Amino acid sequence: MSSPGSEAPLRLEVGPSPRLAAALLLTHGGALGLLLAAPLAGWLRLLLAATVLISLAAAVLRHLLPTRSGAVRELIWKPDGGWILVTGGGSRACRLRPGSYVHPLCTVLNFAGDTRRSVLLLPDNVDVEQFRRLRGRLGLEKTRY
């Protein structure tokens, strides 16, 4: 087994996720469907529907449109444990915060740096092999502490 200093940086290019798009449409569409069936006053139903649609728009802008300037387009995990987030507006050095969620179907990485940021990774928005390596390295890092 090689030492952490001899590893090459792990690079993950982040793209759009059809699975996430389907999940967002299903959950937000379901919420709108339930609002139609709910015995609420018309003005309240309209207000709640607007809230659901704003939530959908925010989720789409944040997670499904990697072309916008603030979207994370690439993650680089350096051998020294530091991270670089590459966005449309440039690159930022940061560190991985505790509490990230790692699972084969969905991984959420929480970062701290000049701003706090979370990145959602699914098997269909990153290279499958790189995604597997990321989960493996994160598992090894957990055992070191």
GROMACS elastic network, one bead per residue, 0.5 to 0.9 nm:
[ bonds ]
;  ai    aj funct       b0    kb
    2     5     6  0.81587   500
    2     6     6  0.64364   500
    2     7     6  0.71832   500
    3     6     6  0.55876   500
    3     7     6  0.70759   500
    4     7     6  0.55939   500
    4     8     6  0.89509   500
    4    79     6  0.59722   500
    4    80     6  0.72570   500
    4    81     6  0.85286   500
    5     8     6  0.83008   500
    5    79     6  0.53939   500
    5    80     6  0.63326   500
    6    79     6  0.71307   500
    7    10     6  0.84985   500
    7    78     6  0.84345   500
    7    79     6  0.56967   500
    8    77     6  0.88527   500
    8    78     6  0.73433   500
    8    79     6  0.63278   500
    9    76     6  0.63873   500
    9    77     6  0.54046   500
    9    79     6  0.56367   500
    9    80     6  0.89940   500
   10    75     6  0.79069   500
   10    76     6  0.55687   500
   10    77     6  0.50037   500
   10    78     6  0.66962   500
   10    79     6  0.81406   500
   10   130     6  0.74814   500
   10   133     6  0.80384   500
   10   134     6  0.73806   500
   11    74     6  0.69979   500
   11    75     6  0.57074   500
   11    77     6  0.65442   500
   11    78     6  0.87535   500
   11   130     6  0.73749   500
   12    73     6  0.84520   500
   12    74     6  0.54996   500
   12    75     6  0.50959   500
   12    76     6  0.64967   500
   12    77     6  0.86357   500
   12   126     6  0.63576   500
   12   127     6  0.70431   500
   12   130     6  0.63665   500
   12   131     6  0.74890   500
   12   134     6  0.85871   500
   13    72     6  0.87397   500
   13    73     6  0.58733   500
   13    75     6  0.64971   500
   13    76     6  0.87932   500
   13   125     6  0.81554   500
   13   126     6  0.59148   500
   13   127     6  0.73438   500
   14    17     6  0.89574   500
   14    66     6  0.75240   500
   14    72     6  0.69274   500
   14    74     6  0.54776   500
   14    75     6  0.75725   500
   14   121     6  0.76050   500
   14   125     6  0.56792   500
   14   126     6  0.52220   500
   14   127     6  0.83198   500
   15    64     6  0.78530   500
   15    65     6  0.81679   500
   15    66     6  0.61290   500
   15    67     6  0.89781   500
   15    72     6  0.89070   500
   15    73     6  0.68536   500
   15    74     6  0.87139   500
   15   124     6  0.82486   500
   15   126     6  0.63702   500
   16    20     6  0.82953   500
   16    21     6  0.83929   500
   16    63     6  0.74559   500
   16    64     6  0.50751   500
   16    65     6  0.65032   500
   16    66     6  0.64672   500
   16   124     6  0.79284   500
   16   125     6  0.53971   500
   16   126     6  0.86406   500
   17    20     6  0.52646   500
   17    21     6  0.63117   500
   17    22     6  0.87616   500
   17    63     6  0.82556   500
   17    64     6  0.65465   500
   17   121     6  0.86525   500
   17   122     6  0.71587   500
   17   123     6  0.84009   500
   17   124     6  0.55983   500
   17   126     6  0.85783   500
   18    22     6  0.61975   500
   18    23     6  0.86134   500
   18    64     6  0.85306   500
   18   124     6  0.71685   500
   18   125     6  0.79678   500
   19    22     6  0.51895   500
   19    23     6  0.61942   500
   19    24     6  0.86338   500
   19   122     6  0.80731   500
   19   123     6  0.89855   500
   19   124     6  0.71399   500
   19   125     6  0.87595   500
   20    24     6  0.60394   500
   20    25     6  0.85080   500
   20    63     6  0.82064   500
   20    64     6  0.77443   500
   20   122     6  0.79721   500
   20   124     6  0.89014   500
   21    24     6  0.52048   500
   21    25     6  0.61779   500
   21    26     6  0.85290   500
   21    60     6  0.76433   500
   21    63     6  0.88250   500
   21    64     6  0.70229   500
   22    25     6  0.51784   500
   22    26     6  0.60039   500
   22    27     6  0.85915   500
   23    26     6  0.50605   500
   23    27     6  0.60660   500
   23    28     6  0.84081   500
   24    27     6  0.53495   500
   24    28     6  0.59454   500
   24    29     6  0.80577   500
   24    56     6  0.69402   500
   24    59     6  0.77203   500
   24    60     6  0.80653   500
   25    28     6  0.53595   500
   25    29     6  0.55589   500
   25    30     6  0.81443   500
   25    56     6  0.77476   500
   26    29     6  0.51370   500
   26    30     6  0.58890   500
   26    31     6  0.85509   500
   27    30     6  0.50579   500
   27    31     6  0.62253   500
   27    32     6  0.87283   500
   28    31     6  0.50080   500
   28    32     6  0.62826   500
   28    33     6  0.85988   500
   28    52     6  0.64157   500
   28    53     6  0.75090   500
   28    55     6  0.81588   500
   28    56     6  0.65181   500
   29    32     6  0.50776   500
   29    33     6  0.61334   500
   29    34     6  0.86441   500
   29    52     6  0.87443   500
   30    34     6  0.61698   500
   30    35     6  0.85912   500
   31    34     6  0.51449   500
   31    35     6  0.62796   500
   31    36     6  0.88654   500
   31    49     6  0.82785   500
   31    52     6  0.72479   500
   32    35     6  0.50240   500
   32    36     6  0.64742   500
   32    37     6  0.89560   500
   32    48     6  0.85364   500
   32    49     6  0.61731   500
   32    52     6  0.71418   500
   32    53     6  0.85450   500
   33    36     6  0.52314   500
   33    37     6  0.66437   500
   33    38     6  0.88018   500
   34    37     6  0.51516   500
   34    38     6  0.60470   500
   35    38     6  0.50385   500
   35    39     6  0.82452   500
   35    40     6  0.80106   500
   35    45     6  0.63046   500
   35    46     6  0.88448   500
   35    48     6  0.76599   500
   35    49     6  0.71236   500
   36    39     6  0.81863   500
   36    40     6  0.87303   500
   36    45     6  0.75820   500
   37    40     6  0.86660   500
   38    45     6  0.81713   500
   39    45     6  0.88340   500
   40    43     6  0.82747   500
   40    44     6  0.64177   500
   40    45     6  0.59743   500
   41    44     6  0.53374   500
   41    45     6  0.61643   500
   41    46     6  0.86499   500
   42    45     6  0.50892   500
   42    46     6  0.61348   500
   42    47     6  0.86111   500
   43    46     6  0.50980   500
   43    47     6  0.61739   500
   43    48     6  0.86769   500
   44    47     6  0.50035   500
   44    48     6  0.61187   500
   44    49     6  0.84491   500
   45    48     6  0.52195   500
   45    49     6  0.60443   500
   45    50     6  0.85816   500
   46    49     6  0.50591   500
   46    50     6  0.61572   500
   46    51     6  0.86334   500
   47    50     6  0.51670   500
   47    51     6  0.63147   500
   47    52     6  0.88250   500
   48    52     6  0.62772   500
   48    53     6  0.86754   500
   49    52     6  0.51049   500
   49    53     6  0.62287   500
   49    54     6  0.86190   500
   50    53     6  0.50916   500
   50    54     6  0.61149   500
   50    55     6  0.85487   500
   51    54     6  0.51201   500
   51    55     6  0.61682   500
   51    56     6  0.86634   500
   52    55     6  0.50376   500
   52    56     6  0.62420   500
   52    57     6  0.87114   500
   53    57     6  0.61847   500
   53    58     6  0.85933   500
   54    57     6  0.50591   500
   54    58     6  0.61075   500
   54    59     6  0.85742   500
   55    58     6  0.51436   500
   55    59     6  0.61590   500
   55    60     6  0.85992   500
   56    59     6  0.51750   500
   56    60     6  0.61392   500
   56    61     6  0.86096   500
   57    60     6  0.51516   500
   57    61     6  0.61476   500
   57    62     6  0.85523   500
   58    61     6  0.51757   500
   58    62     6  0.60531   500
   58    63     6  0.84844   500
   59    62     6  0.51131   500
   59    63     6  0.58031   500
   59    64     6  0.74029   500
   60    63     6  0.54734   500
   60    65     6  0.65503   500
   61    64     6  0.60149   500
   61    65     6  0.55118   500
   61    66     6  0.83157   500
   61    68     6  0.78949   500
   61    71     6  0.85089   500
   62    65     6  0.67101   500
   62    66     6  0.80803   500
   62    68     6  0.87672   500
   62    70     6  0.84592   500
   62    71     6  0.67702   500
   63    66     6  0.72038   500
   63    71     6  0.76745   500
   63    72     6  0.89713   500
   63   119     6  0.82137   500
   63   120     6  0.72970   500
   64    67     6  0.89275   500
   64    71     6  0.89561   500
   65    68     6  0.61788   500
   65    71     6  0.72384   500
   66    69     6  0.80149   500
   66    70     6  0.82983   500
   66    71     6  0.51600   500
   66    72     6  0.66751   500
   66    73     6  0.61369   500
   66    87     6  0.85563   500
   66    88     6  0.83252   500
   67    70     6  0.84248   500
   67    71     6  0.67642   500
   67    72     6  0.89229   500
   67    73     6  0.79621   500
   67    87     6  0.89035   500
   67    88     6  0.70121   500
   68    71     6  0.56102   500
   68    72     6  0.89334   500
   68    87     6  0.85130   500
   68    88     6  0.65437   500
   68    89     6  0.88046   500
   69    72     6  0.84371   500
   69    87     6  0.63468   500
   69    89     6  0.51443   500
   69    90     6  0.85260   500
   70    73     6  0.89330   500
   70    87     6  0.56688   500
   70    88     6  0.58638   500
   70    89     6  0.61668   500
   70    90     6  0.87690   500
   71    86     6  0.84241   500
   71    87     6  0.54347   500
   71    88     6  0.64615   500
   71    89     6  0.84720   500
   72    75     6  0.74206   500
   72    85     6  0.63364   500
   72    86     6  0.57571   500
   72    88     6  0.73173   500
   72   119     6  0.74567   500
   73    85     6  0.76707   500
   73    86     6  0.56718   500
   73    87     6  0.52795   500
   73    88     6  0.71132   500
   74    84     6  0.82052   500
   74    85     6  0.60883   500
   74    87     6  0.70096   500
   75    83     6  0.71178   500
   75    84     6  0.59583   500
   75    86     6  0.62889   500
   76    82     6  0.84225   500
   76    83     6  0.55678   500
   76    84     6  0.50512   500
   76    85     6  0.65480   500
   76    86     6  0.79905   500
   77    80     6  0.83100   500
   77    81     6  0.65510   500
   77    82     6  0.61146   500
   77    84     6  0.66303   500
   77    85     6  0.89312   500
   77   134     6  0.88159   500
   78    81     6  0.55210   500
   78    82     6  0.53370   500
   78    83     6  0.58643   500
   78    84     6  0.77426   500
   79    82     6  0.73056   500
   80    83     6  0.88222   500
   81    95     6  0.75966   500
   81    96     6  0.83754   500
   82    93     6  0.72159   500
   82    94     6  0.64247   500
   82    95     6  0.54360   500
   82    96     6  0.76225   500
   83    92     6  0.82607   500
   83    93     6  0.57846   500
   83    94     6  0.52802   500
   83    95     6  0.55822   500
   83    96     6  0.72013   500
   83   111     6  0.86107   500
   84    91     6  0.64491   500
   84    92     6  0.54621   500
   84    94     6  0.60776   500
   84    95     6  0.82433   500
   85    90     6  0.84188   500
   85    91     6  0.54864   500
   85    92     6  0.52355   500
   85    93     6  0.64801   500
   85    94     6  0.73414   500
   86    89     6  0.79246   500
   86    90     6  0.58896   500
   86    92     6  0.65014   500
   86    93     6  0.89224   500
   87    90     6  0.52520   500
   87    91     6  0.58567   500
   87    92     6  0.80767   500
   88    91     6  0.81657   500
   92   113     6  0.78721   500
   92   114     6  0.81005   500
   93   113     6  0.67586   500
   93   114     6  0.83880   500
   94   111     6  0.63398   500
   94   112     6  0.56217   500
   94   114     6  0.75539   500
   94   115     6  0.87728   500
   94   116     6  0.89792   500
   95   110     6  0.86006   500
   95   111     6  0.55886   500
   95   112     6  0.54950   500
   95   113     6  0.64332   500
   96    99     6  0.89993   500
   96   100     6  0.79516   500
   96   109     6  0.70695   500
   96   110     6  0.59669   500
   96   112     6  0.64074   500
   96   113     6  0.89346   500
   97   100     6  0.68829   500
   97   109     6  0.78631   500
   97   110     6  0.54668   500
   97   111     6  0.52689   500
   97   112     6  0.61679   500
   98   109     6  0.89666   500
   98   110     6  0.74204   500
   98   111     6  0.86825   500
   99   109     6  0.81777   500
   99   110     6  0.71705   500
  100   107     6  0.76051   500
  100   108     6  0.56155   500
  100   110     6  0.54697   500
  100   111     6  0.86721   500
  100   118     6  0.87192   500
  101   106     6  0.78711   500
  101   107     6  0.54299   500
  101   109     6  0.65891   500
  101   110     6  0.84679   500
  102   105     6  0.85405   500
  102   106     6  0.67127   500
  102   108     6  0.65216   500
  102   109     6  0.79686   500
  102   135     6  0.66070   500
  102   138     6  0.78889   500
  102   139     6  0.84402   500
  103   106     6  0.52677   500
  103   107     6  0.55222   500
  103   108     6  0.86804   500
  103   135     6  0.75911   500
  104   107     6  0.72276   500
  104   122     6  0.80340   500
  104   123     6  0.75939   500
  104   131     6  0.85005   500
  104   132     6  0.78433   500
  104   135     6  0.76624   500
  105   121     6  0.85609   500
  105   122     6  0.59863   500
  105   123     6  0.64055   500
  106   120     6  0.72217   500
  106   121     6  0.58850   500
  106   123     6  0.73119   500
  107   119     6  0.81694   500
  107   120     6  0.59710   500
  107   121     6  0.50933   500
  107   122     6  0.64437   500
  107   135     6  0.82091   500
  108   118     6  0.65861   500
  108   119     6  0.56436   500
  108   121     6  0.62213   500
  108   122     6  0.88341   500
  109   117     6  0.83271   500
  109   118     6  0.54894   500
  109   119     6  0.52114   500
  109   120     6  0.66191   500
  109   121     6  0.79678   500
  110   116     6  0.74270   500
  110   117     6  0.59372   500
  110   119     6  0.65852   500
  110   120     6  0.89854   500
  111   115     6  0.81912   500
  111   116     6  0.56697   500
  111   117     6  0.51926   500
  111   118     6  0.59946   500
  111   119     6  0.80825   500
  112   115     6  0.60972   500
  112   117     6  0.65758   500
  112   118     6  0.88676   500
  113   116     6  0.62292   500
  113   117     6  0.83483   500
  121   124     6  0.82555   500
  121   125     6  0.65204   500
  121   126     6  0.69364   500
  121   131     6  0.81615   500
  122   125     6  0.55494   500
  122   126     6  0.67606   500
  122   128     6  0.89466   500
  122   131     6  0.81465   500
  123   126     6  0.59564   500
  123   127     6  0.71622   500
  123   128     6  0.57360   500
  123   131     6  0.68029   500
  123   132     6  0.88330   500
  124   127     6  0.74113   500
  124   128     6  0.74102   500
  125   128     6  0.86045   500
  126   129     6  0.86276   500
  126   130     6  0.73097   500
  126   131     6  0.64540   500
  127   130     6  0.53360   500
  127   131     6  0.60500   500
  127   132     6  0.86827   500
  128   131     6  0.50008   500
  128   132     6  0.62264   500
  128   133     6  0.87209   500
  129   132     6  0.51099   500
  129   133     6  0.63215   500
  129   134     6  0.86623   500
  130   134     6  0.60826   500
  130   135     6  0.86693   500
  131   134     6  0.50614   500
  131   135     6  0.63307   500
  131   136     6  0.86441   500
  132   135     6  0.52651   500
  132   136     6  0.62126   500
  132   137     6  0.87123   500
  133   136     6  0.50079   500
  133   137     6  0.61069   500
  133   138     6  0.84689   500
  134   137     6  0.52303   500
  134   138     6  0.60661   500
  134   139     6  0.85390   500
  135   138     6  0.50880   500
  135   139     6  0.61490   500
  135   140     6  0.87124   500
  136   139     6  0.50972   500
  136   140     6  0.63540   500
  136   141     6  0.87274   500
  137   141     6  0.60907   500
  137   142     6  0.85807   500
  138   141     6  0.50476   500
  138   142     6  0.62403   500
  138   143     6  0.89000   500
  139   142     6  0.52278   500
  139   143     6  0.67233   500
  140   143     6  0.53278   500
  140   144     6  0.66985   500
  141   144     6  0.52536   500
  141   145     6  0.71931   500
  142   145     6  0.59229   500
